[in-house]
Amino acid sequence: FFFASPFVRTTMTEVASSTKEEKALGITKDGTRFTMPTTFNCMKILLGPNTFWRPLTLLSWVIFLASSVPFLAGLLPKWLTIIHFIIWRLGYNCGLGWMLYKQSKERWFEKQCEKLFENKLARKLIEECVVIRDPNVDAYKIENYPHEYNSWMVFRLVVNIILGADLVTWCVFTYLHWVVPESIGFMDVLLYVTGLTMSAFALWSKADAHRVLGEYAWYWGDFFFLLDSDELIFDGIFQMFPHPMYTVGYCFYYGSAMVTHSYTVLYVSVWAHVCQMIFLVFIENPHIAKTYQTISEPTEEEKKRDQILYNEVDGFFESKDKKDAIYVFNLKFLRVADLFTVLIYGYVLLLALLPLSSGFYFLQAIFWRVIHCLLFISLYYQSREHSWTKMYESYGWSKRDAFDAWKSVYNLVLGCMHMSFWVLAYNCFQFKSPDVDWGLYSLQISAGIALISLNIYTAFETYEVLGSFGYFYGDFFAKDIPAKLEYHGIYRYMNNPEMVIGTTQYYGLALITNSIPILVFAVCHHLYIAIAITVVERPHMEQTYGAAIRPDGGITMEVKKKIREGAEVAKDLPNKTKRRLKLIEDTIGQFVRRPSSGLPSPSKRDGKAD
């Protein structure tokens, strides 16, 4: 479920300001354009004085109260809150997910609404429930808008109930599972501060995502109709994290688990977050890919690049269809290099079954890192002198032969380097059943699995952007192709994800094995990778791509932007304070000088001017 698509839909460009929303134009499937009226968000619908007494709003509050009061009053057992939350979470991810899936495939929801609108009573009820905040529109009438828009408005009514109940039941569940410590120590304070900080960050990320998304994308509007805009803008939180509504937007789940000191809250929250990620991968991402991915005509530079790379005679690849071996993927046992790779992988793994000392496994892990270091030294000289290519050409082989050999050796060494660490971690695994703190250890396992999954996600996303050419450092071997840098996918958020989060599996294994030596080895490996990238890869990038290199990644750029904005606000704060104090002073002065109940002012009684 971590293999989420890096794409962000066009609708995310719609900033949620009334000015922009008023100008938004919707496009139906038959090309009809219509002006979208501005609407209220969920909170204003539930709490606004103009919307509170609407039928569906009252129904929502009845559901919310029925989902909370019996539990808070102690009329129902605490464990039932888990079941209650699970039901509404499945209503969100499975119920809404199924509706959106069917709507995306066959316009199912629109067809159901078409039948619904034929009923006069239902039609009247829907018009009564929908509230438009556009000053130019007196009231919502179904006949004034296209069928796609009307269906979307009905879908929004369903979403408001399900999402609201999902949040309410989670809050009740969390509150009733709050474990109050007998005495508050340093760890308790740390958990409170960290948990509240994570919850505040999640709240900010949700608010900023709503600012960028607007009501249209917040309620999955592109499943029903499109906007008259194809501009892609990654702003705010979308510049920092992929799919923030589904990733960092749920930090409050884990923050609440820390505040409540409850493993029950933690694991139920993990399950709920996994459901949300599955919803993203199987419902949203396929629809986004289908709706917004377009195949554009390649530029002349791209044609030249492909002609050099994918050339059966003297190119670096035979064709785009041929897949290179990546670890154990795309292996072909008729290729000698692939067969040899599998044999070496098997040898490294089988050693884990032998009764050898821990020192042997440490030496094996170090050995493969030494070989990896030698490869990077070769890469260093390849960048400057083409030493690897010249060595093969001196024996009458081509540049492609040199690059193919490099790919095979690099894939072999990289796989053995990682496998040797897994074998070492297995050998150093420490588990003492009588002394284990199951609560803490289960938390370590969960964190370890999350870090390993993050590493897997990083590897897949990196290859998705780089392809075989970039993954195998092809620009060290092909000097005469047009330079091209890719800043999409995971590279939109950081310039070098391998250096930052490319080794998280090692820390995950250290947590799972509960071994200090493994943790120390993981830190040393991370430092080695950082040094190798800094000494070998970064100088080559600067030499090859020059000014095209982006100075900062998306996360860094957005943080710097927020710091600048904060500095400007702080700089102008004294002036704003003075202006507001002056305004208050003038207001009070006018009130004091105002004549009271027909009596002449003191100035007139004394014959003096004010």
N, C-alpha and C positions, 0 to 999 in steps of 0.2 A: 504493500500500500504506500510505500515511500516513493515509488517511481512516478511522481506527479509531473504532469506536463509543465514546461516553463512558460507557456503562452498565457497572456492576459488578454481578455477580450476587449474589443474596441469600446465596449460600453464603459469601461473603466475610465475613459477619458472624460466622462461627463461629470464635471464638478458640481456638487450639490449646492449650488447657489440659485436663488430664485430667478436671477436674471438669465442664467444659462438655461435653466429648465423651461422658462417661458418661451425660449427660442427653439427648443428642441423639436425636431420634426421626426415623426415615425414613418416607417415605410412598411406596408403590408406585403404579403407574398405576391400579390398581383401588381405591385409597384405603386399603389396608391399612397400619396403623402398626406399626412394630417398633422396638425399642431397638437402637441401633447400638453394638456393642462397640468398645472402644478398640483401636487397632492401632499397630504400629510404623511409623516413617517409614523412608524408603529407606536412610539411613545406618545406622540401628540394625539393620535387617534384614541389611545386608551385613557389619557389623562386630560385631554383638551375639553373645555366647557362646551364647545360647539359640537363635539363628536361623542361625548361620554354617554349621552342618552340614546344613541343609535342602537337599533336592535342587536346587531352583531357585537357591538362593544359591550352591551349589558350581558350577552351570552358569554363573552370572553371572561368577564369578571366573575360570573357565576362559576365557570369552570375553574378559574384560578383559586377562588375561595374554597370550592369543594376539594381542590387538590392540596390545600394547605391547612385549613382550620382544623379538620378532624385529627390530623397528625400533631399539630402544635398544641391542641387541647388534650392530647393524650388519649383520644378515643380509639385510635388505631395503633398497632404496634410499630416500633421504629423500623424493624426490618422490612416492613411493607413499603417504606419510602423508596427502597432500592427497586423493587418490582414496578412501582408507580413511575419512577423516573425512566426505567428501561422501556416501558410501554410508550411513553411520549418521545423518547429518543428514537425508537424504531418507527414511530409515526412520522418523525422528521426524515430520517435517512431512508427508510424503506417506503413509507407512504408517499411523501413528497417526491422521493427519488423515482418511484414507479410512475407517478403522474408525469414528471418531467421527461422520463425516458420515453414513455408512450407519446407524449406531446412532440418530442423531438423527432421520433420515427414516423408518426402517422397523424399528427395534429389531433390526438385523441381528446385532449381537454377541450379544445375548441368545438369538437363535434358534440361533446356532452353539454356544453354551454348552449349550443344551438338548440338542442332539445329543451333545455331549461328555460330559455328565453321565450319559448312558445307558450309557456304557462304565464298568464297575466299576473297572478298573485306572486309568483316567484320573481317575475320581472320587476314588479313594484317594490318588493322587499329588497331586492338587490340595489335598486336606485336609492332606496332609503338608507341603506347601509354604507354606500360609497359616498365619500365626502371630497369635494374639490375645493382647494383653497385659492384657486385662481379668481381674482377680483372681477374678471371679465365674464365669469361663468356663474349664473345664478344657482343652478343645481345640476347634478349629473343626470343625464338622460341617455339611455342606451341607444336610441335612434340617432344621436348626434355624433357617434363615433363608430369606427370600423369594428367588425366582429372580433378581430384579433385583440384590439385594445380592450374591449368589453370582457373578453375571456380572461385577459390578464388581470383585470380589476377583480374578477371573481376569485381568481387564483390567489390574489393578494389577501383577500378576506380569509381564505383557508390558511394561508401561511401565518397570518397574525395570530390565529388561535393556536396553531401547533407550536410555533416558535415561542410564543408567550408561555404556554403550559410547560414546554420543555424546560425553560429557564426557571419557572416557579417551582416545579417539582425538584429540580436540581438544588435550588437554594434551600428548600425544606429538608431535603435529604442531607445536605452538607451541615446545616444548622443542628439537626438532631444527632448527628454523629460527631459533633464537636467534643473532643476530649480535653477537659480542663485539667492541667497539671496541678498536683498538690503544692508544689513549690516551683517558682520560676527561676531557672538557671540560665547560664550563658547560651546553651544550645537552644533553649526555648525562645529567648530573645532573638537569636539569629534566625530561627525558623519563622518567627512572626514578621521580622523586618523583611526577610527574603520573600516570604509569601505575599505580604502586602505590596512589595515592590513589583513582583511579577503580576499581581492582579491589576495594579495601576497601569503597568505597561500594556497589558492586554486590553484594558479599557481604552487607553489612548490609541492603540492600534486599530481597534474596532471603530472608534470615532473618526480616525483619519481615513480609514478604508471607506467609511460612509461618505466622507467629504469627497473622496476621489470617485467613488462609484456612482453616487446619486441613487435615487429611488429606483431607477430603471434597472440597473444591474443588481441592486440589492435584492430585488424580487424576481430575478431571473427573467427579465423582460425579453431578452433575445431568444428565448424559447418560443415567443409568440410573434414578435415583429422586430425589425431592426431600426436603428437610428440613421438619419441622413448624415453620417460621418464615418470615415474610415481611418481616422487619425489615431495612432497608438501613442499614448503618453504614459510613462511610468513615473509617477509622482509620489512624494511622501513615503508612506509605508511600503508601497509597491516597488519603490526604488531600492528597498532594503532587504525584503524577503519575498520568496515565491509564495503566491497564494496566501497572503497574511491572514485573511479571514478564516482560513482552515488550519494554519500552522501556529504562528505566534499569537493569533487572536484567541487561542484557547489556553494561554499561559495561566489564566485565572483558575483553571481546573487544578493545576499542580500547585499554584500558590495557595489555593484554598485547602488542599491536602496538608500543606505545611502548617497553615494557621490552625487547622482543626486537630493536628497531631493524629490523624486517622489514616491507617493503611487501607481501610475500607473505602474511604473517599478517594484515595489515590488510585486503587485498582479499578474502581467503577469509572473514575474519570479517564483512565487510560483506555478502557473499553469504549467509552463514549467517543473519545478522540479518534480511535481506530475506525469506528463507524463513520465518523465525519470524513476521514481520509479516503475510505472506500467509496463514499458518496462522491467525493471529488474525482477520484480516478475513473470510476465506472459511469458516472452520470454527467458531470460537468465537462471534464476534459474531452471526451469524445464529441460532445456537442460543440465545444469551442473549436476543436480541430475541423469539424465538418463545416462550421459556419464561417470561420475567419481565415483559415489557411487558403491562400491562393497560390497558384503556380504562375510565377512571373517569367517572362522571357529573359534568358541569361544575357548579361552584358557582354561586350566585346572582350573585356578583360577576363571575365569568367570563362568565356569560350576558349581563349588562349591558354588559360590555366588548365582547363580540362584537357585540351589537346596535348599539353606537355605531360600531364600526369597520367592520363588514361590513353596510352598509345601501345598497341600490341608490339610494335617494332622496337622503339627505344624509350618508351614511357616508364614511369615508376610503378604503374599498375597495369595489368592486362586489360581490365575493364572495371566499371563501377559495380558490376554484379558479383565480382569475386570478393569473398569475405576472408579477411586475414584471421588467423587464430588469436583469440584473446583469452588468456588463461586456458580453460577447457572448452570454451565456446568456439564454434566454427572449425573444430578439428576434423581433419581428413587423414585417415590412417594410411592412405596410399602415398601421402607426402612423408618422406623420410624424417624431415624436421619435426613434424607433428608427432610422429610415432616416438621419436627420441625424447621429445618433451614429456609425453605421457609416462614413459618409462622412468625418467628422472623424478617426476612428480610422485609416482608410486613408490620409488625408493625412499624419498624423504618422508612420506607418510608412514611407510611400513616400519621405519626406524622407531616410531613412537611405540610400537608394540614390544620392542626388545627391552629387557631389564638393564638398561644402561644408566649411568649416573647423570645427575642434572648438569654436571660440568660438560659432558659430551654434547648435550642439546644446546647449551649456551655457546659452545665453540662452533657448532653447526650453524646456528643463527648468525653468529659473527662472520663465519666463513662466507655465507651467501651475501652479506652486506659488503664484504671486501670485494667480492666479484662484481657486485653492483657498482661499487665505487670505481673499480677499474673500467667498467663500461662508461661511466660518466667522464672519466679522464679521457677515454677514447673520443667521446662526444665533444669534449672541450677542444681537442686537437682537430677533430673533424670540422668544427666551426671555423677554425683559423687556417688550417692547411689542407683540408680535405684528405687527411691521412688515411681514414678508413677506406674511402673510395679509391684512392691511389694505390693502396695495397692490393685491392682486388683487380684493378686495371693492369697492374704490373704482371698479373698472371693471365691476362687476356680476357678477363671477365668484364661485364658491362656495369654501368651505374645501377641498373635494376638489380643485378646479381648482388652487388654490395648492399643495397638497401634491403633486399629480401633476407640476406644473411643477418643483417642487423636486427630485423624484426623478429626473426626466429630466436636469436640469442637473447634479445631483450625480453621477449615474452617468457622464455625459459627461466631466466634469472629473476625476473620480477615475481613470477609465481612461486619459485623456490624460496625467495626471500620472505614472502608472506607465510608460506606453508611452514617454514622452519620456525617461525614465531608461534604459530598455532600449536605445533608439536611441542615446543618449549613450554607454552602455557599449559598444555595438557599434562606434561610431566611435573610441573610445579603446582598443580592444582592442590589447594589446601582446604580440606573440609573436615571439621571435627564435630560430629553430630552432638555429643553431650554439651559442648561449650558454645554452640552456635546460637546467635540471637536471630531467630527466624525472621522477625520483623525487619531488622536492619539488613540481613543478608538477602531477603527477597527484594528489598529496595535496590541493593547493589546489582542483583541480577537484572532487574528491570532497566536500570540505568545502563548497564553493560549492553543489553540487547538493543536499546535505543541508539547507543553510540555505534555499534556494529552496523545497524540498519542505516544510520546516517552516512557511514563510510561507503556502504554499497550504493546508496542513492547518489552520492558524490561521484563515484566511479562511473555509473551509468550515465549520469548527466554530463560529465566531462567528455565521455566518448561520444555522446549524442551531438555535442557542439564541435568537437575537434575532428571526428572521423578518424580513420586509420592513418591518414597522412599526418595530422597533428598529434595523435596519440603516440605515434612512433617517432616523433621529432623529425618529420619529413623535411622541414625547412632547413635542417642541418645538411641535408644531402642534395636538395634541389635548389640551386642558387639562381636559376634563370627563369623562374616563374614569377608572375606578378604577386607582390606581397598582399596578403589579405588577413586582417584580424577580425575575429568573431567576438562580439560582445552581446550575446544573447544567451538564453538559458541560464545556467548557474553562473556564467561569467558576467551576467548583468549585475550581479550583486557583489562579486569580489573578483579581483584581477587574477588571483592564483588560488583557487579553492584547494588544490592539492597541498599547498603549504599550510593552509589554515585548518581545514577539516578533513584532509586526505588520509590522516593517520588515526582517526578516532576509534577504529576497530581495535587498535592496540590498547588504548585506555579502557575500552569496553571489556577486553579479555582480562586486563588487570583487575577490574572490579569483580568479574565473575569468578576468577580463580582466587581472589582474596590474597594475592601474593605481592609483597613489597618488591622483591627482585624483578618481577614482571613489570611492575609500574616504573621502576628505574630504567629498565631496558626500553620501555615504551617512550619515555622522555628522551633517552639518548637517540633512539631511532628518529623521533620527530626532529631533534636538533640536526641530525645528519641529513635528513631530507631537506630541511630549510637551508643548510649550508650548500648542499649540492645544487639546489635551485638558484641560490644567490650567486654562486661562483660560476656555474656553467650556463644555466638557462637564461638568466636575466641579461647578462652581457650580450649574448647572441640575439635576444629579442631587441635590445637597444640598437645593435648594429644592423639588424635586418629591417626592422619596422620604423625605427626613428621616432619622428613626431607623431606617428599614428598610435603610439602606445598611450593609453589613458592613464593619467597620473594616479587616480584613485578609483576604487571600486564603488559600486552603488551605495553600499552601506556607509562607507567612509564619506562619500560626497554628501549624503543626506544628513549625517551627523554634523559635519562641518557647516552645512547650511543652517541647521537648527541652532548651532552655537552662534553663528553670525546674527541670525534673527534675534536670539536671546540677548546678545550684546547690544544690538541696536535698541531693543526695547528697554534694557537697563540704562543705556545712555540717555534715552529720552525721558526716563521715568521722573527725574527731578523737575523737568519743565512741565510734564503732564500734571504732576502733583501741584506745582505752583498755579497752573491754569485752573485746576479744579478747586483749589482753595480760594483762588480769587473769585471764581464763579459762586462758590458758597458764600463768601464774604459779601459780594454784591447782592446776592439774593436776600441774605439776612438784613443787609442795610436797607434795601428797598422795602422790606416788610416793616422794619422799625420806623422808617420815615413816612410810611403810609398813614394818612389821616384816619382817625378812628371815629365812627358813628356820628358824623356830621360836625364834630368839634373842630375848630380851626387848628391848624398845625401850630406848634410852638413858635415857629418863625413868624407866622402871621400875627400871633398874639403879641409877640415881643417887638414886632415891627422890624424884624431882621430877616435877612435872606438866609436860605439854607446854607 
